[in-house]
Amino acid sequence: MLAVAVIGCAYTATIFVARDDTDLGAAIVGGIANTVPVILFGGLVRRFIIEKLVGRSAIRQTLGHAVLCMAFSVLSFWVLIILLGMTSGASPFTFEVKPFGKGSAWQLLENATTYAAIAALSYLQAWRPVANAKSAAGEGEVTLPAGLPDLERPRRPRASRHFIRSGEDILPVDVSRVVCITGADDYSDVATLDRNHLVRMTLAEFEKSLDAAVFVRVHRSSIVNVDLIERAEPAGGGRMLLHMANGQAIQSSRAGARLLRARVI
């Protein structure tokens, strides 16, 4: 709300000072008309930037900002013309829309500058928690804005051991010896280098507790330890067949194969 008020006051002051034939009331109306498009489209582009552009490749960010800036500038200009026509006409339902003429270029440039400010604030909001997390170095949990890519989220230290219930006993399992985890519904089969364990735990829960640098979910029903893949071969359709250190063969999905190919050097 404070940002909206500042924008509205800035537009009002600019219009009042720049035009000698404009009284304060008309300047306020003009300031509101200029502020409404920023409110309408500013929130949308901010959310898109944080969710779809922050942390992505340079090409994706460049193309994304070019398209967003153009759309923001043109749509804001269009809404502004409509609002000015409604406020200056005899009726909000019957009015005449007049183009800006030579002032159109200046208005579009102003909209592009406004977009640049929104984009800069969006990046600042998205990256500030990461910087704070690095400086805090484990001093409590950090809450990040919705939509921030997972690669930019600070990761908690991963456990080097899991404890698995076997009958009445609880057995320790070294994570480094876990070859793969397969499962369905609420159960998972944890395969180590020497034995298998049936665990009442979903793959999604395992995925959250394992180090993403070592364990990759290569299929909807399979997580593998990349350190224990002995070899991989094409399986058709963009998939891969992974031969694990315990002799087990795991077929990846196309998405899982892309994750593994991204690690090829």
C-alpha atoms as a printed R data frame, in Angstrom:
    type eleno elety resid chain resno       x       y       z
1   ATOM     1    CA   MET     A     1   0.000   0.000   0.000
2   ATOM     2    CA   LEU     A     2   2.872   2.358   0.769
3   ATOM     3    CA   ALA     A     3   4.391   1.712  -2.666
4   ATOM     4    CA   VAL     A     4   1.027   2.366  -4.324
5   ATOM     5    CA   ALA     A     5   0.629   5.625  -2.398
6   ATOM     6    CA   VAL     A     6   4.143   6.755  -3.364
7   ATOM     7    CA   ILE     A     7   3.508   5.967  -7.049
8   ATOM     8    CA   GLY     A     8   0.183   7.795  -6.998
9   ATOM     9    CA   CYS     A     9   1.675  10.876  -5.327
10  ATOM    10    CA   ALA     A    10   4.613  10.898  -7.750
11  ATOM    11    CA   TYR     A    11   2.322  10.774 -10.795
12  ATOM    12    CA   THR     A    12   0.041  13.457  -9.310
13  ATOM    13    CA   ALA     A    13   2.932  15.816  -8.543
14  ATOM    14    CA   THR     A    14   4.462  15.304 -11.988
15  ATOM    15    CA   ILE     A    15   1.198  16.046 -13.797
16  ATOM    16    CA   PHE     A    16   0.459  19.087 -11.607
17  ATOM    17    CA   VAL     A    17   3.917  20.622 -12.140
18  ATOM    18    CA   ALA     A    18   4.306  19.744 -15.828
19  ATOM    19    CA   ARG     A    19   0.936  21.079 -17.026
20  ATOM    20    CA   ASP     A    20   0.030  24.696 -16.329
21  ATOM    21    CA   ASP     A    21  -3.619  24.169 -17.315
22  ATOM    22    CA   THR     A    22  -4.206  21.383 -14.776
23  ATOM    23    CA   ASP     A    23  -5.626  22.051 -11.309
24  ATOM    24    CA   LEU     A    24  -4.937  19.842  -8.294
25  ATOM    25    CA   GLY     A    25  -8.143  17.845  -8.685
26  ATOM    26    CA   ALA     A    26  -7.404  16.975 -12.304
27  ATOM    27    CA   ALA     A    27  -3.826  16.111 -11.358
28  ATOM    28    CA   ILE     A    28  -5.072  13.699  -8.693
29  ATOM    29    CA   VAL     A    29  -7.411  12.047 -11.192
30  ATOM    30    CA   GLY     A    30  -4.546  11.745 -13.662
31  ATOM    31    CA   GLY     A    31  -2.289  10.315 -10.957
32  ATOM    32    CA   ILE     A    32  -4.874   7.673 -10.075
33  ATOM    33    CA   ALA     A    33  -5.366   6.805 -13.758
34  ATOM    34    CA   ASN     A    34  -1.607   6.289 -14.141
35  ATOM    35    CA   THR     A    35  -1.364   4.250 -10.939
36  ATOM    36    CA   VAL     A    36  -4.175   1.773 -11.677
37  ATOM    37    CA   PRO     A    37  -2.340   0.006 -14.565
38  ATOM    38    CA   VAL     A    38   0.750  -0.354 -12.359
39  ATOM    39    CA   ILE     A    39  -1.382  -2.045  -9.687
40  ATOM    40    CA   LEU     A    40  -3.187  -4.261 -12.216
41  ATOM    41    CA   PHE     A    41  -0.159  -5.514 -14.105
42  ATOM    42    CA   GLY     A    42   2.682  -4.875 -11.642
43  ATOM    43    CA   GLY     A    43   1.611  -7.675  -9.308
44  ATOM    44    CA   LEU     A    44   1.258 -10.101 -12.203
45  ATOM    45    CA   VAL     A    45   4.690  -9.446 -13.674
46  ATOM    46    CA   ARG     A    46   6.294  -9.510 -10.200
47  ATOM    47    CA   ARG     A    47   4.869 -12.978  -9.524
48  ATOM    48    CA   PHE     A    48   5.903 -14.226 -12.963
49  ATOM    49    CA   ILE     A    49   9.443 -12.902 -12.535
50  ATOM    50    CA   ILE     A    50   9.900 -14.558  -9.131
51  ATOM    51    CA   GLU     A    51   8.355 -17.896 -10.158
52  ATOM    52    CA   LYS     A    52   9.550 -18.243 -13.756
53  ATOM    53    CA   LEU     A    53  12.659 -16.093 -14.296
54  ATOM    54    CA   VAL     A    54  14.698 -15.760 -11.091
55  ATOM    55    CA   GLY     A    55  17.495 -18.316 -11.090
56  ATOM    56    CA   ARG     A    56  16.901 -19.418 -14.686
57  ATOM    57    CA   SER     A    57  19.295 -19.296 -17.631
58  ATOM    58    CA   ALA     A    58  20.448 -15.945 -18.989
59  ATOM    59    CA   ILE     A    59  18.704 -16.551 -22.332
60  ATOM    60    CA   ARG     A    60  15.403 -17.387 -20.654
61  ATOM    61    CA   GLN     A    61  15.618 -14.335 -18.422
62  ATOM    62    CA   THR     A    62  16.484 -12.001 -21.320
63  ATOM    63    CA   LEU     A    63  13.659 -13.244 -23.547
64  ATOM    64    CA   GLY     A    64  11.229 -13.313 -20.629
65  ATOM    65    CA   HIS     A    65  11.963  -9.723 -19.628
66  ATOM    66    CA   ALA     A    66  11.722  -8.519 -23.237
67  ATOM    67    CA   VAL     A    67   8.264 -10.058 -23.667
68  ATOM    68    CA   LEU     A    68   7.052  -8.986 -20.218
69  ATOM    69    CA   CYS     A    69   8.309  -5.422 -20.627
70  ATOM    70    CA   MET     A    70   6.584  -5.062 -23.986
71  ATOM    71    CA   ALA     A    71   3.313  -6.528 -22.693
72  ATOM    72    CA   PHE     A    72   3.407  -4.425 -19.517
73  ATOM    73    CA   SER     A    73   4.106  -1.201 -21.423
74  ATOM    74    CA   VAL     A    74   1.437  -1.691 -24.100
75  ATOM    75    CA   LEU     A    75  -1.297  -2.967 -21.772
76  ATOM    76    CA   SER     A    76  -0.635  -0.248 -19.191
77  ATOM    77    CA   PHE     A    77  -0.783   2.378 -21.961
78  ATOM    78    CA   TRP     A    78  -4.050   0.933 -23.254
79  ATOM    79    CA   VAL     A    79  -5.688   0.900 -19.810
80  ATOM    80    CA   LEU     A    80  -4.459   4.459 -19.145
81  ATOM    81    CA   ILE     A    81  -6.077   5.784 -22.344
82  ATOM    82    CA   ILE     A    82  -9.367   4.095 -21.430
83  ATOM    83    CA   LEU     A    83  -9.303   5.466 -17.874
84  ATOM    84    CA   LEU     A    84  -8.503   8.992 -19.032
85  ATOM    85    CA   GLY     A    85 -11.346   8.795 -21.538
86  ATOM    86    CA   MET     A    86 -13.755   7.671 -18.807
87  ATOM    87    CA   THR     A    87 -12.714  10.391 -16.350
88  ATOM    88    CA   SER     A    88 -12.777  13.223 -18.875
89  ATOM    89    CA   GLY     A    89 -16.012  12.230 -20.622
90  ATOM    90    CA   ALA     A    90 -19.569  13.147 -19.776
91  ATOM    91    CA   SER     A    91 -20.297   9.566 -18.671
92  ATOM    92    CA   PRO     A    92 -18.135   6.597 -17.650
93  ATOM    93    CA   PHE     A    93 -20.042   4.550 -20.251
94  ATOM    94    CA   THR     A    94 -20.017   7.075 -23.096
95  ATOM    95    CA   PHE     A    95 -16.656   8.666 -23.808
96  ATOM    96    CA   GLU     A    96 -14.196   9.371 -26.566
97  ATOM    97    CA   VAL     A    97 -10.763   7.774 -26.606
98  ATOM    98    CA   LYS     A    98  -8.073  10.053 -28.015
99  ATOM    99    CA   PRO     A    99  -4.517   8.860 -28.738
100 ATOM   100    CA   PHE     A   100  -1.560  10.545 -27.089
101 ATOM   101    CA   GLY     A   101   0.057  11.447 -30.387
102 ATOM   102    CA   LYS     A   102   3.736  12.278 -29.931
103 ATOM   103    CA   GLY     A   103   3.357  11.742 -26.185
104 ATOM   104    CA   SER     A   104   2.814   8.025 -26.785
105 ATOM   105    CA   ALA     A   105   6.543   7.349 -27.101
106 ATOM   106    CA   TRP     A   106   7.218   9.124 -23.813
107 ATOM   107    CA   GLN     A   107   4.407   7.231 -22.063
108 ATOM   108    CA   LEU     A   108   5.676   3.870 -23.357
109 ATOM   109    CA   LEU     A   109   9.194   4.745 -22.185
110 ATOM   110    CA   GLU     A   110   7.782   5.645 -18.793
111 ATOM   111    CA   ASN     A   111   5.988   2.281 -18.616
112 ATOM   112    CA   ALA     A   112   9.193   0.457 -19.553
113 ATOM   113    CA   THR     A   113  11.041   2.291 -16.782
114 ATOM   114    CA   THR     A   114   8.314   1.328 -14.333
115 ATOM   115    CA   TYR     A   115   8.670  -2.312 -15.403
116 ATOM   116    CA   ALA     A   116  12.432  -2.130 -14.821
117 ATOM   117    CA   ALA     A   117  11.821  -0.872 -11.281
118 ATOM   118    CA   ILE     A   118   9.314  -3.674 -10.604
119 ATOM   119    CA   ALA     A   119  11.752  -6.270 -11.967
120 ATOM   120    CA   ALA     A   120  14.610  -4.950  -9.811
121 ATOM   121    CA   LEU     A   121  12.450  -5.048  -6.676
122 ATOM   122    CA   SER     A   122  11.290  -8.572  -7.575
123 ATOM   123    CA   TYR     A   123  14.882  -9.833  -7.798
124 ATOM   124    CA   LEU     A   124  15.751  -8.082  -4.551
125 ATOM   125    CA   GLN     A   125  12.829  -9.711  -2.787
126 ATOM   126    CA   ALA     A   126  13.653 -13.153  -4.211
127 ATOM   127    CA   TRP     A   127  17.393 -13.135  -3.450
128 ATOM   128    CA   ARG     A   128  17.493 -11.361  -0.088
129 ATOM   129    CA   PRO     A   129  16.448 -14.453   1.919
130 ATOM   130    CA   VAL     A   130  19.204 -16.490   0.283
131 ATOM   131    CA   ALA     A   131  21.811 -13.903   1.254
132 ATOM   132    CA   ASN     A   132  20.436 -13.817   4.789
133 ATOM   133    CA   ALA     A   133  20.535 -17.595   4.960
134 ATOM   134    CA   LYS     A   134  24.183 -17.663   3.930
135 ATOM   135    CA   SER     A   135  25.112 -15.079   6.531
136 ATOM   136    CA   ALA     A   136  23.051 -16.763   9.220
137 ATOM   137    CA   ALA     A   137  24.713 -20.122   8.500
138 ATOM   138    CA   GLY     A   138  22.213 -22.298  10.280
139 ATOM   139    CA   GLU     A   139  20.839 -19.811  12.798
140 ATOM   140    CA   GLY     A   140  17.235 -20.937  12.471
141 ATOM   141    CA   GLU     A   141  14.877 -21.645   9.606
142 ATOM   142    CA   VAL     A   142  14.643 -19.204   6.728
143 ATOM   143    CA   THR     A   143  11.315 -18.547   5.008
144 ATOM   144    CA   LEU     A   144  11.647 -17.897   1.286
145 ATOM   145    CA   PRO     A   145   9.077 -16.310  -0.997
146 ATOM   146    CA   ALA     A   146   6.722 -18.595  -2.850
147 ATOM   147    CA   GLY     A   147   7.925 -19.574  -6.283
148 ATOM   148    CA   LEU     A   148  11.657 -19.275  -5.683
149 ATOM   149    CA   PRO     A   149  13.400 -22.111  -7.601
150 ATOM   150    CA   ASP     A   150  14.397 -25.032  -5.399
151 ATOM   151    CA   LEU     A   151  18.033 -24.746  -6.487
152 ATOM   152    CA   GLU     A   152  18.212 -21.397  -4.682
153 ATOM   153    CA   ARG     A   153  16.734 -22.635  -1.401
154 ATOM   154    CA   PRO     A   154  19.218 -23.176   1.446
155 ATOM   155    CA   ARG     A   155  19.416 -26.881   2.177
156 ATOM   156    CA   ARG     A   156  19.555 -28.361   5.641
157 ATOM   157    CA   PRO     A   157  22.385 -30.796   6.453
158 ATOM   158    CA   ARG     A   158  21.484 -34.311   5.271
159 ATOM   159    CA   ALA     A   159  21.649 -37.280   7.622
160 ATOM   160    CA   SER     A   160  24.459 -39.766   6.984
161 ATOM   161    CA   ARG     A   161  22.371 -42.574   8.486
162 ATOM   162    CA   HIS     A   162  18.778 -43.723   8.427
163 ATOM   163    CA   PHE     A   163  17.206 -45.994  11.024
164 ATOM   164    CA   ILE     A   164  14.870 -48.653   9.665
165 ATOM   165    CA   ARG     A   165  12.463 -50.812  11.667
166 ATOM   166    CA   SER     A   166  12.800 -54.549  11.050
167 ATOM   167    CA   GLY     A   167  10.294 -56.446  13.153
168 ATOM   168    CA   GLU     A   168  10.918 -55.360  16.741
169 ATOM   169    CA   ASP     A   169  14.431 -54.132  15.948
170 ATOM   170    CA   ILE     A   170  15.604 -50.759  14.622
171 ATOM   171    CA   LEU     A   171  18.548 -51.122  12.256
172 ATOM   172    CA   PRO     A   172  20.955 -48.347  11.236
173 ATOM   173    CA   VAL     A   173  21.554 -48.022   7.489
174 ATOM   174    CA   ASP     A   174  24.443 -45.994   6.081
175 ATOM   175    CA   VAL     A   175  23.057 -43.689   3.420
176 ATOM   176    CA   SER     A   176  26.211 -44.104   1.314
177 ATOM   177    CA   ARG     A   177  25.416 -47.847   0.985
178 ATOM   178    CA   VAL     A   178  21.852 -47.265  -0.255
179 ATOM   179    CA   VAL     A   179  21.823 -48.244  -3.939
180 ATOM   180    CA   CYS     A   180  18.254 -47.365  -4.822
181 ATOM   181    CA   ILE     A   181  14.809 -46.897  -3.346
182 ATOM   182    CA   THR     A   182  11.709 -48.113  -5.155
183 ATOM   183    CA   GLY     A   183   8.169 -47.931  -3.965
184 ATOM   184    CA   ALA     A   184   4.488 -47.435  -4.418
185 ATOM   185    CA   ASP     A   185   1.890 -45.795  -2.215
186 ATOM   186    CA   ASP     A   186   2.988 -45.766   1.438
187 ATOM   187    CA   TYR     A   187   5.792 -48.366   1.243
188 ATOM   188    CA   SER     A   188   9.317 -48.264  -0.158
189 ATOM   189    CA   ASP     A   189  11.915 -50.944  -0.804
190 ATOM   190    CA   VAL     A   190  15.357 -49.699   0.276
191 ATOM   191    CA   ALA     A   191  18.072 -51.675  -1.526
192 ATOM   192    CA   THR     A   192  21.558 -51.474  -0.012
193 ATOM   193    CA   LEU     A   193  24.736 -53.148  -1.219
194 ATOM   194    CA   ASP     A   194  24.021 -56.261   0.858
195 ATOM   195    CA   ARG     A   195  20.256 -56.504   1.563
196 ATOM   196    CA   ASN     A   196  16.807 -55.006   1.070
197 ATOM   197    CA   HIS     A   197  14.526 -53.336   3.626
198 ATOM   198    CA   LEU     A   198  10.779 -52.800   3.302
199 ATOM   199    CA   VAL     A   199   9.942 -49.462   4.916
200 ATOM   200    CA   ARG     A   200   6.617 -47.765   5.588
201 ATOM   201    CA   MET     A   201   7.691 -44.441   4.092
202 ATOM   202    CA   THR     A   202   6.821 -42.786   0.795
203 ATOM   203    CA   LEU     A   203   9.337 -41.921  -1.897
204 ATOM   204    CA   ALA     A   204   8.430 -38.260  -1.516
205 ATOM   205    CA   GLU     A   205   9.432 -38.396   2.167
206 ATOM   206    CA   PHE     A   206  12.701 -40.145   1.286
207 ATOM   207    CA   GLU     A   207  13.433 -37.584  -1.422
208 ATOM   208    CA   LYS     A   208  13.159 -34.721   1.085
209 ATOM   209    CA   SER     A   209  15.577 -36.370   3.515
210 ATOM   210    CA   LEU     A   210  18.278 -37.384   1.004
211 ATOM   211    CA   ASP     A   211  21.060 -35.299  -0.515
212 ATOM   212    CA   ALA     A   212  19.916 -34.171  -3.965
213 ATOM   213    CA   ALA     A   213  23.548 -34.077  -5.122
214 ATOM   214    CA   VAL     A   214  23.791 -37.871  -4.638
215 ATOM   215    CA   PHE     A   215  20.244 -39.237  -4.897
216 ATOM   216    CA   VAL     A   216  18.175 -38.547  -8.007
217 ATOM   217    CA   ARG     A   217  14.556 -39.477  -8.576
218 ATOM   218    CA   VAL     A   218  14.863 -41.010 -12.026
219 ATOM   219    CA   HIS     A   219  11.329 -42.344 -12.152
220 ATOM   220    CA   ARG     A   220   8.014 -41.817 -10.424
221 ATOM   221    CA   SER     A   221   8.723 -44.986  -8.434
222 ATOM   222    CA   SER     A   222  12.551 -44.975  -8.220
223 ATOM   223    CA   ILE     A   223  15.341 -43.010  -6.546
224 ATOM   224    CA   VAL     A   224  18.951 -43.990  -7.294
225 ATOM   225    CA   ASN     A   225  22.331 -43.280  -5.743
226 ATOM   226    CA   VAL     A   226  24.346 -41.822  -8.632
227 ATOM   227    CA   ASP     A   227  27.591 -42.815  -6.874
228 ATOM   228    CA   LEU     A   228  26.557 -46.474  -7.230
229 ATOM   229    CA   ILE     A   229  25.539 -46.466 -10.916
230 ATOM   230    CA   GLU     A   230  27.984 -48.784 -12.666
231 ATOM   231    CA   ARG     A   231  26.834 -47.972 -16.188
232 ATOM   232    CA   ALA     A   232  23.870 -46.606 -18.099
233 ATOM   233    CA   GLU     A   233  22.563 -47.423 -21.558
234 ATOM   234    CA   PRO     A   234  19.813 -46.031 -23.810
235 ATOM   235    CA   ALA     A   235  16.442 -47.721 -23.352
236 ATOM   236    CA   GLY     A   236  14.529 -46.073 -26.204
237 ATOM   237    CA   GLY     A   237  12.140 -43.153 -26.168
238 ATOM   238    CA   GLY     A   238  14.645 -40.925 -24.391
239 ATOM   239    CA   ARG     A   239  14.794 -43.273 -21.406
240 ATOM   240    CA   MET     A   240  17.851 -44.944 -19.844
241 ATOM   241    CA   LEU     A   241  18.534 -48.302 -18.238
242 ATOM   242    CA   LEU     A   242  20.722 -47.956 -15.158
243 ATOM   243    CA   HIS     A   243  22.853 -50.877 -13.968
244 ATOM   244    CA   MET     A   244  23.437 -50.489 -10.237
245 ATOM   245    CA   ALA     A   245  26.275 -51.745  -8.043
246 ATOM   246    CA   ASN     A   246  24.080 -54.441  -6.449
247 ATOM   247    CA   GLY     A   247  23.201 -55.952  -9.853
248 ATOM   248    CA   GLN     A   248  19.781 -54.348 -10.018
249 ATOM   249    CA   ALA     A   249  18.607 -52.646 -13.236
250 ATOM   250    CA   ILE     A   250  16.488 -49.501 -12.971
251 ATOM   251    CA   GLN     A   251  14.739 -47.919 -15.958
252 ATOM   252    CA   SER     A   252  14.438 -44.156 -15.857
253 ATOM   253    CA   SER     A   253  11.699 -41.979 -17.244
254 ATOM   254    CA   ARG     A   254  12.452 -39.369 -19.913
255 ATOM   255    CA   ALA     A   255  12.563 -36.643 -17.245
256 ATOM   256    CA   GLY     A   256  14.868 -38.751 -15.082
257 ATOM   257    CA   ALA     A   257  17.156 -39.420 -18.045
258 ATOM   258    CA   ARG     A   258  17.430 -35.667 -18.650
259 ATOM   259    CA   LEU     A   259  18.503 -35.154 -15.027
260 ATOM   260    CA   LEU     A   260  21.225 -37.777 -15.425
261 ATOM   261    CA   ARG     A   261  22.422 -36.481 -18.794
262 ATOM   262    CA   ALA     A   262  22.831 -33.048 -17.241
263 ATOM   263    CA   ARG     A   263  25.600 -34.581 -15.091
264 ATOM   264    CA   VAL     A   264  27.544 -35.954 -18.073
265 ATOM   265    CA   ILE     A   265  30.886 -34.201 -18.646
